[in-house]
């Protein structure tokens, strides 16, 4: 799926939990020493194939796929974004291949704390 233009950034956002804290892991895949292990994995994930429109919660025209539950009180919701697409999962509903990617990114990159709604 990679067209030779590089893999770009992979951004993992975790929102929710007590206090609604937002943590963001931003990994520049192309300059990472883990490029060869993460880049192909990101390119091969089912970015469009994960779409479940009925779970979108009325997001309609938003880019990306809204998958699974929205979490609930004190539950985490993950947004995963790359040049290949954007997906969202409630922590309990995240498929194994996505969970593996999130765990790998969390082990490599340092999280940044952000206020919800801040860029």
Backbone as JSON Lines, residues from 0, in Angstrom:
{"i":0,"aa":"X","n":[0.81,-1.2,0.0],"ca":[0.0,0.0,0.0],"c":[0.86,1.26,0.0]}
{"i":1,"aa":"X","n":[2.09,1.18,0.51],"ca":[2.97,2.35,0.52],"c":[3.45,2.61,-0.89]}
{"i":2,"aa":"X","n":[3.26,3.82,-1.36],"ca":[3.59,4.17,-2.74],"c":[4.98,4.78,-2.86]}
{"i":3,"aa":"X","n":[5.86,4.55,-1.88],"ca":[7.21,5.08,-1.94],"c":[7.34,6.47,-1.38]}
{"i":4,"aa":"X","n":[6.26,7.1,-0.97],"ca":[6.29,8.44,-0.42],"c":[6.6,8.48,1.05]}
{"i":5,"aa":"X","n":[7.02,7.39,1.63],"ca":[7.29,7.33,3.05],"c":[6.03,7.01,3.82]}
{"i":6,"aa":"X","n":[6.2,6.76,5.1],"ca":[5.08,6.38,5.95],"c":[4.5,7.58,6.71]}
{"i":7,"aa":"X","n":[5.3,8.63,6.89],"ca":[4.81,9.82,7.58],"c":[4.67,9.64,9.07]}
{"i":8,"aa":"X","n":[3.8,10.42,9.66],"ca":[3.57,10.38,11.11],"c":[2.44,9.42,11.44]}
{"i":9,"aa":"X","n":[2.55,8.82,12.6],"ca":[1.47,8.03,13.17],"c":[1.1,8.71,14.48]}
{"i":10,"aa":"X","n":[-0.14,9.08,14.62],"ca":[-0.6,9.78,15.81],"c":[-1.62,8.9,16.52]}
{"i":11,"aa":"X","n":[-1.36,8.64,17.78],"ca":[-2.29,7.88,18.62],"c":[-2.75,8.82,19.73]}
{"i":12,"aa":"X","n":[-4.06,9.03,19.81],"ca":[-4.63,9.85,20.87],"c":[-5.47,8.96,21.77]}
{"i":13,"aa":"X","n":[-5.28,9.12,23.07],"ca":[-6.11,8.4,24.04],"c":[-6.85,9.42,24.88]}
{"i":14,"aa":"X","n":[-8.16,9.39,24.81],"ca":[-8.96,10.31,25.6],"c":[-9.83,9.52,26.55]}
{"i":15,"aa":"X","n":[-10.34,10.22,27.55],"ca":[-11.22,9.58,28.51],"c":[-10.49,9.29,29.8]}
{"i":16,"aa":"X","n":[-11.03,8.36,30.54],"ca":[-10.47,8.04,31.83],"c":[-10.87,9.09,32.86]}
{"i":17,"aa":"X","n":[-10.35,8.95,34.03],"ca":[-10.66,9.89,35.1],"c":[-10.13,11.26,34.73]}
{"i":18,"aa":"X","n":[-10.99,12.24,34.75],"ca":[-10.6,13.62,34.43],"c":[-10.55,13.92,32.94]}
{"i":19,"aa":"X","n":[-10.84,12.95,32.09],"ca":[-10.85,13.2,30.66],"c":[-9.5,13.59,30.07]}
{"i":20,"aa":"X","n":[-8.42,13.12,30.66],"ca":[-7.08,13.45,30.2],"c":[-6.86,12.97,28.77]}
{"i":21,"aa":"X","n":[-6.24,13.79,27.95],"ca":[-5.91,13.45,26.57],"c":[-4.4,13.25,26.48]}
{"i":22,"aa":"X","n":[-3.98,12.06,26.07],"ca":[-2.56,11.78,25.82],"c":[-2.39,11.55,24.34]}
{"i":23,"aa":"X","n":[-1.29,12.08,23.79],"ca":[-1.02,11.96,22.36],"c":[0.4,11.44,22.16]}
{"i":24,"aa":"X","n":[0.51,10.38,21.38],"ca":[1.81,9.86,20.97],"c":[1.95,10.18,19.48]}
{"i":25,"aa":"X","n":[2.97,10.93,19.11],"ca":[3.19,11.34,17.72],"c":[4.53,10.75,17.29]}
{"i":26,"aa":"X","n":[4.47,9.77,16.4],"ca":[5.67,9.07,15.96],"c":[5.93,9.37,14.49]}
{"i":27,"aa":"X","n":[7.1,9.96,14.2],"ca":[7.53,10.15,12.82],"c":[8.14,8.82,12.38]}
{"i":28,"aa":"X","n":[7.37,8.03,11.69],"ca":[7.8,6.68,11.33],"c":[9.08,6.7,10.5]}
{"i":29,"aa":"X","n":[9.15,7.61,9.54],"ca":[10.28,7.62,8.61],"c":[11.62,7.92,9.28]}
{"i":30,"aa":"X","n":[11.62,8.68,10.36],"ca":[12.89,8.98,11.03],"c":[13.1,8.1,12.27]}
{"i":31,"aa":"X","n":[12.19,7.18,12.51],"ca":[12.3,6.3,13.67],"c":[13.21,5.11,13.36]}
{"i":32,"aa":"X","n":[13.93,4.67,14.38],"ca":[14.74,3.46,14.22],"c":[13.86,2.22,14.06]}
{"i":33,"aa":"X","n":[12.58,2.37,14.32],"ca":[11.62,1.27,14.21],"c":[10.85,1.31,12.89]}
{"i":34,"aa":"X","n":[11.33,2.09,11.94],"ca":[10.63,2.29,10.67],"c":[10.27,0.98,9.99]}
{"i":35,"aa":"X","n":[11.21,0.06,9.94],"ca":[10.99,-1.19,9.21],"c":[9.99,-2.12,9.88]}
{"i":36,"aa":"X","n":[9.82,-2.0,11.19],"ca":[8.85,-2.85,11.86],"c":[7.47,-2.21,11.95]}
{"i":37,"aa":"X","n":[7.42,-0.89,12.05],"ca":[6.13,-0.21,12.2],"c":[5.55,0.23,10.86]}
{"i":38,"aa":"X","n":[6.37,0.75,9.97],"ca":[5.87,1.29,8.7],"c":[5.03,0.32,7.91]}
{"i":39,"aa":"X","n":[5.54,-0.87,7.61],"ca":[4.73,-1.82,6.84],"c":[3.45,-2.24,7.57]}
{"i":40,"aa":"X","n":[3.54,-2.37,8.9],"ca":[2.35,-2.73,9.69],"c":[1.27,-1.67,9.53]}
{"i":41,"aa":"X","n":[1.66,-0.4,9.62],"ca":[0.7,0.7,9.48],"c":[0.09,0.69,8.08]}
{"i":42,"aa":"X","n":[0.92,0.49,7.06],"ca":[0.44,0.5,5.68],"c":[-0.53,-0.64,5.39]}
{"i":43,"aa":"X","n":[-0.37,-1.77,6.08],"ca":[-1.18,-2.95,5.79],"c":[-2.46,-3.04,6.61]}
{"i":44,"aa":"X","n":[-2.61,-2.2,7.63],"ca":[-3.82,-2.26,8.46],"c":[-5.05,-1.87,7.64]}
{"i":45,"aa":"X","n":[-6.2,-2.4,8.01],"ca":[-7.44,-2.13,7.25],"c":[-8.06,-0.78,7.61]}
{"i":46,"aa":"X","n":[-7.44,0.31,7.17],"ca":[-7.91,1.65,7.5],"c":[-9.35,1.85,7.03]}
{"i":47,"aa":"X","n":[-9.65,1.51,5.79],"ca":[-11.01,1.67,5.29],"c":[-11.85,0.45,5.66]}
{"i":48,"aa":"X","n":[-11.25,-0.71,5.72],"ca":[-11.98,-1.93,6.01],"c":[-12.52,-2.0,7.42]}
{"i":49,"aa":"X","n":[-12.08,-1.1,8.31],"ca":[-12.55,-1.1,9.69],"c":[-13.82,-0.31,9.87]}
{"i":50,"aa":"X","n":[-14.32,0.26,8.81],"ca":[-15.47,1.16,8.9],"c":[-16.73,0.41,9.29]}
{"i":51,"aa":"X","n":[-17.42,0.95,10.3],"ca":[-18.73,0.47,10.71],"c":[-19.61,1.71,10.88]}
{"i":52,"aa":"X","n":[-20.21,2.21,9.8],"ca":[-20.93,3.47,9.84],"c":[-21.99,3.55,10.93]}
{"i":53,"aa":"X","n":[-22.63,2.44,11.27],"ca":[-23.67,2.51,12.3],"c":[-23.11,2.86,13.66]}
{"i":54,"aa":"X","n":[-21.81,2.7,13.86],"ca":[-21.18,3.04,15.13],"c":[-20.66,4.47,15.15]}
{"i":55,"aa":"X","n":[-20.9,5.22,14.07],"ca":[-20.33,6.55,13.94],"c":[-20.96,7.58,14.84]}
{"i":56,"aa":"X","n":[-22.07,7.28,15.43],"ca":[-22.7,8.23,16.34],"c":[-23.09,9.53,15.66]}
{"i":57,"aa":"X","n":[-23.49,9.45,14.38],"ca":[-23.94,10.64,13.68],"c":[-22.81,11.48,13.13]}
{"i":58,"aa":"X","n":[-21.59,10.93,13.02],"ca":[-20.45,11.7,12.55],"c":[-20.55,11.99,11.06]}
{"i":59,"aa":"X","n":[-21.39,11.26,10.35],"ca":[-21.68,11.52,8.95],"c":[-20.5,11.79,8.07]}
{"i":60,"aa":"X","n":[-20.19,13.05,7.78],"ca":[-19.18,13.41,6.81],"c":[-17.77,13.46,7.34]}
{"i":61,"aa":"X","n":[-17.53,13.05,8.57],"ca":[-16.17,13.08,9.1],"c":[-15.3,12.09,8.38]}
{"i":62,"aa":"X","n":[-14.02,12.46,8.22],"ca":[-13.06,11.52,7.66],"c":[-12.77,10.47,8.69]}
{"i":63,"aa":"X","n":[-12.56,9.24,8.25],"ca":[-12.18,8.18,9.16],"c":[-13.36,7.31,9.52]}
{"i":64,"aa":"X","n":[-13.04,6.28,10.28],"ca":[-14.05,5.32,10.67],"c":[-14.24,5.37,12.17]}
{"i":65,"aa":"X","n":[-15.45,5.36,12.59],"ca":[-15.77,5.34,14.01],"c":[-16.16,3.9,14.3]}
{"i":66,"aa":"X","n":[-15.37,3.2,15.09],"ca":[-15.56,1.77,15.26],"c":[-15.8,1.46,16.72]}
{"i":67,"aa":"X","n":[-16.77,0.6,16.98],"ca":[-17.01,0.12,18.34],"c":[-17.71,1.14,19.19]}
{"i":68,"aa":"X","n":[-17.7,0.87,20.48],"ca":[-18.4,1.75,21.41],"c":[-17.6,3.01,21.65]}
{"i":69,"aa":"X","n":[-18.25,3.99,22.2],"ca":[-17.6,5.25,22.53],"c":[-16.97,5.22,23.91]}
{"i":70,"aa":"X","n":[-16.89,4.05,24.5],"ca":[-16.24,3.94,25.79],"c":[-17.25,3.97,26.91]}
{"i":71,"aa":"X","n":[-17.57,5.12,27.43],"ca":[-18.44,5.26,28.57],"c":[-17.68,5.98,29.65]}
{"i":72,"aa":"X","n":[-18.28,6.1,30.8],"ca":[-17.66,6.82,31.91],"c":[-16.31,6.2,32.26]}
{"i":73,"aa":"X","n":[-15.3,7.01,32.33],"ca":[-13.95,6.61,32.72],"c":[-13.35,5.51,31.84]}
{"i":74,"aa":"X","n":[-13.78,5.43,30.6],"ca":[-13.21,4.46,29.66],"c":[-12.4,5.22,28.63]}
{"i":75,"aa":"X","n":[-11.38,4.57,28.11],"ca":[-10.53,5.2,27.11],"c":[-11.08,5.0,25.7]}
{"i":76,"aa":"X","n":[-10.9,6.03,24.88],"ca":[-11.2,5.98,23.46],"c":[-9.92,6.36,22.74]}
{"i":77,"aa":"X","n":[-9.56,5.59,21.72],"ca":[-8.34,5.82,20.96],"c":[-8.69,6.3,19.56]}
{"i":78,"aa":"X","n":[-7.99,7.33,19.1],"ca":[-8.03,7.77,17.71],"c":[-6.63,7.5,17.16]}
{"i":79,"aa":"X","n":[-6.57,6.81,16.04],"ca":[-5.3,6.45,15.42],"c":[-5.32,7.03,14.02]}
{"i":80,"aa":"X","n":[-4.31,7.87,13.72],"ca":[-4.29,8.57,12.45],"c":[-2.94,8.45,11.78]}
{"i":81,"aa":"X","n":[-2.98,8.24,10.48],"ca":[-1.76,8.22,9.66],"c":[-2.13,8.74,8.28]}
{"i":82,"aa":"X","n":[-1.16,8.73,7.39],"ca":[-1.46,9.16,6.03],"c":[-2.42,8.21,5.33]}
{"i":83,"aa":"X","n":[-2.65,7.05,5.93],"ca":[-3.53,6.05,5.33],"c":[-4.98,6.16,5.79]}
{"i":84,"aa":"X","n":[-5.21,6.92,6.86],"ca":[-6.58,7.08,7.32],"c":[-6.66,7.42,8.81]}
{"i":85,"aa":"X","n":[-7.88,7.38,9.31],"ca":[-8.18,7.69,10.71],"c":[-9.23,6.7,11.19]}
{"i":86,"aa":"X","n":[-8.98,6.09,12.35],"ca":[-9.95,5.19,12.96],"c":[-10.08,5.55,14.44]}
{"i":87,"aa":"X","n":[-11.23,5.18,15.02],"ca":[-11.46,5.38,16.45],"c":[-12.01,4.09,17.03]}
{"i":88,"aa":"X","n":[-11.53,3.76,18.23],"ca":[-11.99,2.56,18.91],"c":[-12.17,2.84,20.39]}
{"i":89,"aa":"X","n":[-13.2,2.27,20.98],"ca":[-13.25,2.18,22.42],"c":[-12.22,1.14,22.82]}
{"i":90,"aa":"X","n":[-11.57,1.33,23.95],"ca":[-10.48,0.43,24.34],"c":[-10.92,-1.04,24.35]}
{"i":91,"aa":"X","n":[-12.09,-1.32,24.86],"ca":[-12.56,-2.71,24.95],"c":[-12.91,-3.31,23.59]}
{"i":92,"aa":"X","n":[-13.15,-2.46,22.6],"ca":[-13.57,-2.92,21.28],"c":[-12.45,-2.92,20.24]}
{"i":93,"aa":"X","n":[-11.23,-2.59,20.64],"ca":[-10.14,-2.46,19.69],"c":[-9.67,-3.85,19.22]}
{"i":94,"aa":"X","n":[-9.7,-4.08,17.9],"ca":[-9.21,-5.36,17.38],"c":[-7.72,-5.56,17.69]}
{"i":95,"aa":"X","n":[-7.31,-6.81,17.75],"ca":[-5.96,-7.18,18.15],"c":[-4.84,-6.51,17.38]}
{"i":96,"aa":"X","n":[-4.98,-6.41,16.05],"ca":[-3.89,-5.82,15.26],"c":[-3.71,-4.34,15.58]}
{"i":97,"aa":"X","n":[-4.82,-3.65,15.88],"ca":[-4.74,-2.23,16.25],"c":[-4.17,-2.09,17.66]}
{"i":98,"aa":"X","n":[-4.58,-2.97,18.56],"ca":[-4.09,-2.94,19.94],"c":[-2.57,-3.17,19.96]}
{"i":99,"aa":"X","n":[-2.11,-4.09,19.13],"ca":[-0.67,-4.36,19.03],"c":[0.09,-3.12,18.56]}
{"i":100,"aa":"X","n":[-0.46,-2.43,17.57],"ca":[0.17,-1.21,17.07],"c":[0.22,-0.15,18.15]}
{"i":101,"aa":"X","n":[-0.89,0.07,18.85],"ca":[-0.95,1.08,19.91],"c":[0.08,0.76,20.99]}
{"i":102,"aa":"X","n":[0.17,-0.5,21.4],"ca":[1.15,-0.89,22.42],"c":[2.57,-0.63,21.95]}
{"i":103,"aa":"X","n":[2.85,-0.91,20.69],"ca":[4.18,-0.68,20.13],"c":[4.52,0.81,20.13]}
{"i":104,"aa":"X","n":[3.59,1.64,19.7],"ca":[3.82,3.09,19.66],"c":[4.0,3.64,21.07]}
{"i":105,"aa":"X","n":[3.19,3.18,22.0],"ca":[3.3,3.65,23.39],"c":[4.64,3.28,24.0]}
{"i":106,"aa":"X","n":[5.22,2.16,23.57],"ca":[6.53,1.74,24.08],"c":[7.68,2.56,23.48]}
{"i":107,"aa":"X","n":[7.45,3.13,22.31],"ca":[8.51,3.85,21.59],"c":[8.47,5.35,21.84]}
{"i":108,"aa":"X","n":[7.31,5.94,21.71],"ca":[7.18,7.4,21.74],"c":[6.77,7.88,23.13]}
{"i":109,"aa":"X","n":[7.18,9.09,23.46],"ca":[6.79,9.73,24.72],"c":[5.45,10.41,24.53]}
{"i":110,"aa":"X","n":[4.52,10.22,25.47],"ca":[3.22,10.87,25.33],"c":[3.29,12.35,25.68]}
{"i":111,"aa":"X","n":[2.43,13.11,25.05],"ca":[2.25,14.52,25.37],"c":[0.86,14.66,25.96]}
{"i":112,"aa":"X","n":[0.76,15.42,27.04],"ca":[-0.55,15.69,27.64],"c":[-1.14,16.91,26.95]}
{"i":113,"aa":"X","n":[-2.4,16.81,26.61],"ca":[-3.1,17.93,25.98],"c":[-4.48,18.07,26.6]}
{"i":114,"aa":"X","n":[-4.97,19.27,26.57],"ca":[-6.35,19.49,26.98],"c":[-7.26,19.08,25.83]}
{"i":115,"aa":"X","n":[-8.38,18.46,26.13],"ca":[-9.32,18.13,25.05],"c":[-9.69,19.37,24.27]}
{"i":116,"aa":"X","n":[-9.69,19.26,22.94],"ca":[-10.03,20.38,22.07],"c":[-8.84,21.24,21.69]}
{"i":117,"aa":"X","n":[-7.68,21.03,22.31],"ca":[-6.48,21.82,21.99],"c":[-5.69,21.1,20.9]}
{"i":118,"aa":"X","n":[-5.08,21.86,20.01],"ca":[-4.24,21.27,18.97],"c":[-2.8,21.29,19.35]}
